[in-house]
Amino acid sequence: MRKRYWGMIAFGVVLLVLAGWIDWRGAKTRLQADVAEPATPTSIEQIVLRACSSSQGSNLGPLVPEQGTPAPVSPLGEKETATPIPGNSWSARAGFSISTSTDPLHWAQMLGSSWYLDWSVQGETEANGPEHWQMVRVHEDCITPSPEAIRASASSYPGQVWIIGNEPDVIWQDNTTAPSYAIFYHELYQLIKISDPTARLAVGGIAQATPLRLQYLDQVLATYQELYGELLPADWWTVHGYVLREEKGSWGVEIPPGMDVVQGELYEVSDHGRLDLFESQLVAFRQWMKDNGYQYTPLALTEFGILMPTSYGFPYESIAEYLEQTFAWLYETEDASTGDPGDSYHLVQKWAWFSVTDPNYPSSNLGDLSTGNLTLVGERFRNVVSQEGH
């Protein structure tokens, strides 16, 4: 009887200890869940992929120093009208961007270019027209367009290239910290690939491949690896090819969001059109790609050109020459140690000039919307791609 009594007491103690341990484990699990939830989202709609309101989006910042009177539109080229180039002769490498609503097919025919981007997701594609690269805009806590619109486009029009974000490193553009960008990329990659397994996903381009902005991308990769246990998957990398000042409170591209520094490359206005800086940045980016396991991934230069007005020492003829020089370098430059082995080791597989026409930065305009004709710069684009081939 006494043994039985003490046995019951011992059994009760064991139960109490076990119950306390279970409760402690439960509390610990709940605490871990509370901490982990913001960094490892489990609900696409509720935690990550929330559509931005109409008032949210990018703001146009002081990329160039205050210029007073806007620059005039680039003059028309030597020809009053250009004969449309047939689609089978369009360049597969050289593309263009559209920042003001216009007909992409017309400009593809005028320029001889097979692809373009306009920083948007389109719900339909045009038969026999230039290839459109889709773009989802990301911000610190929302995306544009909605997840439903993305899902509908991806499932209805398979095989497209989808760029995730536009200059997330620039506070004037998508303004997204590196950890947030890594999460957005992961969730959008899953959403789009589930909707269309043949879709090709591209990392959104940083403004320029400087050490500061490569450090931003280092943080993106590190966050992705930490959260998801794998290397960030990418069918394409993209980058922009500008030369702009990196200084807090100054003109240029400022400091990437979330980075506690006050300056990076202190470029001057006169550096903006330097070919050596343009080239060295792309060489550095390809080296960074190789160092991080992406040598076999194609690279698209999705924005470059001259943003400065002519009054700042950039006459239209020099801008046209800059286009010629950069295009020639892009067509010709190969490097067996860092280039894409699937493309004869070329450093860059595709590139898009900014822009057909832009009201804020018209110096590099390729076309005149009022007449449909090419500008001096646009004529140079057409001439170069027709000589270099496809």
C-alpha positions as CSV (number, residue, x, y, z in Angstrom):
1,M,0.0,0.0,0.0
2,R,2.8,2.4,0.9
3,K,4.7,1.5,-2.2
4,R,1.6,2.1,-4.3
5,Y,1.1,5.5,-2.6
6,W,4.6,6.7,-3.3
7,G,4.4,5.3,-6.8
8,M,1.3,7.4,-7.5
9,I,3.1,10.5,-6.2
10,A,6.1,9.8,-8.4
11,F,3.9,9.3,-11.4
12,G,2.2,12.6,-10.7
13,V,5.5,14.4,-10.4
14,V,6.5,13.0,-13.8
15,L,3.3,14.2,-15.3
16,L,3.8,17.7,-13.9
17,V,7.3,17.9,-15.2
18,L,6.2,16.6,-18.6
19,A,3.4,19.1,-18.8
20,G,5.7,21.9,-17.9
21,W,8.2,20.8,-20.5
22,I,5.5,20.7,-23.2
23,D,4.2,24.1,-22.2
24,W,7.8,25.5,-22.3
25,R,8.4,23.9,-25.7
26,G,5.1,25.4,-26.9
27,A,6.0,28.8,-25.6
28,K,9.4,28.6,-27.3
29,T,7.8,27.5,-30.5
30,R,5.3,30.4,-30.4
31,L,8.1,32.8,-29.6
32,Q,10.2,31.5,-32.5
33,A,7.2,31.8,-34.8
34,D,6.6,35.3,-33.7
35,V,10.2,36.3,-34.5
36,A,10.4,34.4,-37.8
37,E,7.1,35.4,-39.3
38,P,8.2,38.7,-40.8
39,A,11.4,37.2,-42.4
40,T,9.9,33.9,-43.6
41,P,6.4,34.7,-45.0
42,T,4.0,31.8,-45.3
43,S,1.1,33.6,-46.9
44,I,1.8,35.3,-50.2
45,E,-1.3,37.5,-50.3
46,Q,-1.2,38.6,-46.6
47,I,2.5,39.0,-45.9
48,V,4.3,39.7,-49.1
49,L,2.4,40.2,-52.3
50,R,0.2,43.1,-51.5
51,A,-0.7,45.4,-54.4
52,C,0.4,49.0,-53.9
53,S,-2.3,51.7,-53.7
54,S,-2.5,54.2,-56.5
55,S,-0.6,56.7,-54.4
56,Q,2.4,54.4,-53.8
57,G,5.3,54.1,-56.3
58,S,8.5,55.6,-57.3
59,N,9.3,59.3,-57.2
60,L,11.5,61.0,-59.7
61,G,14.5,62.2,-57.8
62,P,17.4,64.5,-58.7
63,L,19.4,62.1,-60.9
64,V,21.1,65.1,-62.4
65,P,21.9,68.5,-60.8
66,E,19.1,71.1,-61.2
67,Q,19.2,72.2,-64.7
68,G,16.6,75.0,-64.9
69,T,15.1,75.0,-68.5
70,P,14.5,71.4,-69.8
71,A,16.7,70.3,-72.6
72,P,15.2,70.5,-76.1
73,V,14.3,67.3,-78.0
74,S,17.2,65.7,-79.9
75,P,17.1,66.9,-83.5
76,L,15.9,64.6,-86.3
77,G,18.4,62.5,-88.1
78,E,19.7,63.0,-91.6
79,K,16.7,61.2,-93.2
80,E,13.3,62.8,-92.9
81,T,11.8,59.3,-92.9
82,A,13.3,55.9,-92.5
83,T,12.2,52.8,-94.3
84,P,10.8,50.2,-91.9
85,I,13.1,47.3,-91.3
86,P,11.5,43.8,-91.7
87,G,11.2,41.7,-88.6
88,N,13.5,39.0,-89.9
89,S,16.3,41.6,-89.8
90,W,15.8,43.0,-86.3
91,S,18.7,42.8,-83.9
92,A,18.3,40.1,-81.2
93,R,20.7,41.9,-78.9
94,A,20.0,45.6,-79.1
95,G,16.7,46.8,-77.6
96,F,15.0,50.0,-76.5
97,S,12.8,51.2,-73.6
98,I,9.6,53.2,-73.8
99,S,8.8,55.7,-71.1
100,T,6.0,57.6,-72.9
101,S,3.1,55.7,-74.5
102,T,3.7,54.9,-78.1
103,D,3.5,52.0,-80.6
104,P,6.4,49.6,-80.0
105,L,6.0,47.9,-83.3
106,H,6.7,51.2,-85.2
107,W,9.9,51.8,-83.3
108,A,11.0,48.2,-83.7
109,Q,10.7,48.7,-87.4
110,M,12.4,52.1,-87.4
111,L,15.3,51.0,-85.2
112,G,15.7,47.4,-86.3
113,S,15.3,46.0,-82.8
114,S,13.5,42.9,-81.6
115,W,12.8,43.6,-77.9
116,Y,11.8,46.4,-75.5
117,L,10.7,47.1,-72.0
118,D,8.4,49.7,-70.5
119,W,8.6,49.0,-66.8
120,S,5.1,47.3,-66.7
121,V,3.2,44.0,-66.9
122,Q,1.2,43.7,-70.1
123,G,-1.9,41.5,-70.2
124,E,-1.5,40.5,-73.8
125,T,1.2,40.2,-76.4
126,E,1.3,41.5,-80.0
127,A,1.8,38.9,-82.7
128,N,4.8,39.6,-85.0
129,G,5.8,42.5,-82.8
130,P,8.9,43.0,-80.7
131,E,9.4,41.0,-77.6
132,H,8.2,42.7,-74.4
133,W,10.0,42.1,-71.2
134,Q,7.5,42.1,-68.3
135,M,8.4,44.0,-65.1
136,V,6.9,43.8,-61.6
137,R,7.6,46.9,-59.6
138,V,8.5,46.2,-55.9
139,H,8.5,48.5,-53.0
140,E,9.3,48.0,-49.3
141,D,5.8,46.6,-48.5
142,C,3.9,46.2,-51.8
143,I,4.1,45.4,-55.5
144,T,2.7,46.6,-58.8
145,P,0.6,45.2,-60.4
146,S,-1.5,42.9,-58.2
147,P,-0.7,39.2,-57.7
148,E,-3.9,38.4,-59.6
149,A,-2.8,40.4,-62.6
150,I,0.6,38.8,-62.6
151,R,-0.8,35.3,-62.3
152,A,-3.3,36.0,-65.2
153,S,-0.6,37.3,-67.5
154,A,1.9,34.5,-66.7
155,S,-0.6,31.7,-67.3
156,S,-2.2,33.3,-70.4
157,Y,1.1,34.2,-72.2
158,P,3.7,31.7,-71.3
159,G,7.5,31.9,-71.9
160,Q,8.0,35.5,-71.1
161,V,10.9,37.2,-69.3
162,W,9.9,38.7,-66.0
163,I,12.1,41.3,-64.4
164,I,11.5,41.6,-60.6
165,G,11.9,45.3,-59.7
166,N,13.5,48.4,-61.2
167,E,16.5,49.8,-59.4
168,P,15.5,48.5,-55.9
169,D,18.8,50.1,-54.7
170,V,17.6,53.6,-55.6
171,I,15.5,55.6,-53.2
172,W,13.9,57.5,-56.1
173,Q,12.8,54.2,-57.8
174,D,11.8,51.0,-56.1
175,N,13.5,51.9,-52.8
176,T,13.6,48.4,-51.3
177,T,16.1,47.2,-48.7
178,A,18.1,44.1,-49.6
179,P,16.4,41.7,-47.2
180,S,12.9,42.8,-48.4
181,Y,14.0,42.5,-52.0
182,A,15.2,38.9,-51.4
183,I,11.8,38.0,-49.9
184,F,9.8,39.7,-52.7
185,Y,12.0,37.9,-55.3
186,H,11.4,34.5,-53.7
187,E,7.7,34.9,-53.5
188,L,7.3,36.3,-57.0
189,Y,9.5,33.6,-58.4
190,Q,7.3,31.0,-56.9
191,L,4.1,32.7,-58.0
192,I,5.2,33.2,-61.6
193,K,6.8,29.8,-62.0
194,I,3.7,28.1,-60.7
195,S,1.6,30.1,-63.1
196,D,4.0,29.4,-66.0
197,P,6.8,26.9,-65.6
198,T,8.4,28.2,-68.9
199,A,8.7,31.8,-67.6
200,R,12.2,33.2,-67.2
201,L,12.9,35.3,-64.1
202,A,15.3,38.1,-64.0
203,V,16.8,40.0,-61.1
204,G,16.0,43.7,-61.2
205,G,18.8,45.9,-62.3
206,I,20.8,48.1,-59.9
207,A,21.5,51.6,-61.2
208,Q,25.2,51.0,-61.7
209,A,27.7,48.3,-60.8
210,T,29.7,50.2,-58.2
211,P,31.3,48.5,-55.1
212,L,28.5,50.0,-53.0
213,R,25.7,48.6,-55.1
214,L,27.4,45.2,-55.5
215,Q,27.5,45.2,-51.7
216,Y,23.7,45.7,-51.8
217,L,23.4,42.6,-54.0
218,D,25.7,40.7,-51.6
219,Q,23.1,41.4,-48.9
220,V,20.3,40.2,-51.2
221,L,22.1,36.9,-51.9
222,A,23.0,36.4,-48.2
223,T,19.4,37.0,-47.1
224,Y,18.1,34.6,-49.7
225,Q,20.5,31.9,-48.7
226,E,19.7,32.4,-45.0
227,L,15.9,32.3,-45.4
228,Y,15.5,29.7,-48.1
229,G,18.7,27.5,-47.8
230,E,19.7,27.9,-51.5
231,L,21.3,30.1,-54.0
232,L,18.9,32.7,-55.4
233,P,17.6,31.2,-58.7
234,A,17.8,33.5,-61.8
235,D,17.3,32.8,-65.5
236,W,18.7,36.3,-66.2
237,W,20.6,39.0,-64.4
238,T,20.0,42.6,-65.3
239,V,21.9,45.7,-64.6
240,H,21.9,49.4,-65.5
241,G,24.9,51.2,-67.0
242,Y,24.8,54.8,-65.6
243,V,27.6,56.8,-64.0
244,L,26.0,58.9,-61.3
245,R,27.0,60.3,-57.9
246,E,26.5,58.2,-54.8
247,E,26.2,60.6,-51.9
248,K,23.6,61.1,-49.3
249,G,21.5,64.2,-49.9
250,S,23.1,64.9,-53.3
251,W,22.1,64.5,-57.0
252,G,22.6,61.1,-58.5
253,V,21.5,57.7,-57.2
254,E,22.0,58.5,-53.4
255,I,22.7,55.6,-51.0
256,P,20.9,52.2,-51.3
257,P,18.1,51.9,-48.7
258,G,19.1,50.2,-45.5
259,M,22.8,50.9,-45.9
260,D,24.4,52.9,-43.2
261,V,26.9,54.9,-45.2
262,V,27.0,58.4,-46.5
263,Q,28.9,58.1,-49.8
264,G,30.1,55.7,-52.4
265,E,31.6,56.8,-55.8
266,L,31.7,60.6,-55.9
267,Y,31.3,60.9,-59.7
268,E,31.1,64.4,-61.2
269,V,28.8,65.5,-64.0
270,S,31.8,65.3,-66.5
271,D,32.2,61.6,-65.6
272,H,28.6,60.7,-66.8
273,G,29.6,59.9,-70.4
274,R,33.0,58.3,-69.7
275,L,33.3,55.1,-71.7
276,D,36.0,53.7,-69.5
277,L,33.7,53.9,-66.4
278,F,30.8,52.3,-68.4
279,E,33.0,49.4,-69.4
280,S,34.7,48.9,-66.1
281,Q,31.3,48.6,-64.3
282,L,30.1,45.9,-66.7
283,V,33.4,44.0,-66.3
284,A,33.1,44.2,-62.5
285,F,29.5,43.0,-62.7
286,R,30.4,40.0,-64.7
287,Q,33.2,39.2,-62.3
288,W,30.7,39.5,-59.4
289,M,28.4,37.1,-61.3
290,K,31.1,34.6,-61.7
291,D,32.2,34.9,-58.1
292,N,28.7,34.1,-56.9
293,G,28.0,31.2,-59.2
294,Y,26.3,32.9,-62.1
295,Q,28.8,32.8,-65.0
296,Y,26.5,30.6,-67.0
297,T,23.6,33.0,-66.5
298,P,22.9,35.6,-69.3
299,L,23.1,39.3,-68.6
300,A,20.9,42.1,-69.9
301,L,21.9,45.7,-69.7
302,T,18.3,47.0,-69.4
303,E,19.1,50.8,-69.1
304,F,21.9,53.0,-70.2
305,G,22.4,56.3,-72.1
306,I,23.0,59.9,-71.3
307,L,20.7,61.6,-68.9
308,M,22.5,65.0,-68.7
309,P,21.2,67.9,-70.8
310,T,23.1,69.2,-73.7
311,S,23.8,72.4,-71.7
312,Y,25.9,70.4,-69.3
313,G,28.5,69.6,-72.0
314,F,26.7,66.7,-73.8
315,P,25.9,67.8,-77.3
316,Y,23.7,65.5,-79.4
317,E,26.6,64.5,-81.6
318,S,28.6,63.3,-78.6
319,I,25.6,61.4,-77.4
320,A,25.3,59.7,-80.7
321,E,29.0,58.8,-80.6
322,Y,28.6,57.5,-77.1
323,L,25.8,55.2,-78.4
324,E,28.1,54.0,-81.2
325,Q,31.0,53.3,-78.9
326,T,29.0,51.5,-76.2
327,F,27.2,49.4,-78.8
328,A,30.4,48.4,-80.4
329,W,31.9,47.4,-77.1
330,L,28.8,45.4,-76.2
331,Y,28.8,43.6,-79.5
332,E,32.5,42.8,-79.4
333,T,33.6,42.2,-75.8
334,E,34.3,38.6,-74.8
335,D,36.1,37.2,-71.8
336,A,36.6,33.4,-71.4
337,S,37.1,33.8,-67.7
338,T,33.9,35.7,-66.9
339,G,31.7,35.8,-70.0
340,D,28.7,33.6,-70.7
341,P,30.0,30.2,-72.1
342,G,26.6,29.8,-73.9
343,D,27.2,33.0,-75.9
344,S,30.8,32.7,-77.0
345,Y,31.8,34.3,-73.7
346,H,30.3,37.7,-74.5
347,L,29.9,39.7,-71.3
348,V,26.4,41.1,-72.2
349,Q,23.8,39.2,-74.1
350,K,21.2,41.9,-74.6
351,W,21.0,45.7,-74.0
352,A,18.3,48.4,-74.1
353,W,19.0,52.1,-74.7
354,F,17.1,54.6,-72.6
355,S,14.8,55.7,-74.3
356,V,12.6,56.1,-77.3
357,T,11.4,59.3,-75.7
358,D,11.4,60.6,-72.2
359,P,10.0,64.0,-71.1
360,N,12.4,64.4,-68.1
361,Y,15.6,63.1,-69.8
362,P,15.2,63.8,-73.5
363,S,18.9,64.1,-74.5
364,S,19.1,60.4,-75.6
365,N,15.7,60.3,-77.3
366,L,15.7,57.8,-80.2
367,G,12.5,59.1,-81.8
368,D,10.1,62.0,-82.2
369,L,6.6,61.0,-81.3
370,S,4.9,63.8,-83.1
371,T,6.4,62.7,-86.5
372,G,7.3,59.1,-85.9
373,N,10.8,59.9,-87.2
374,L,14.1,58.9,-85.7
375,T,16.3,61.5,-84.0
376,L,20.0,61.9,-84.7
377,V,20.7,59.4,-81.9
378,G,18.0,57.1,-83.2
379,E,19.6,57.1,-86.7
380,R,22.9,56.1,-85.1
381,F,21.2,53.2,-83.3
382,R,19.7,52.0,-86.6
383,N,23.0,52.3,-88.5
384,V,25.0,50.4,-85.8
385,V,22.6,47.5,-85.5
386,S,22.3,47.1,-89.3
387,Q,26.1,47.0,-89.6
388,E,26.8,44.7,-86.6
389,G,24.3,42.1,-87.5
390,H,21.9,40.2,-85.3
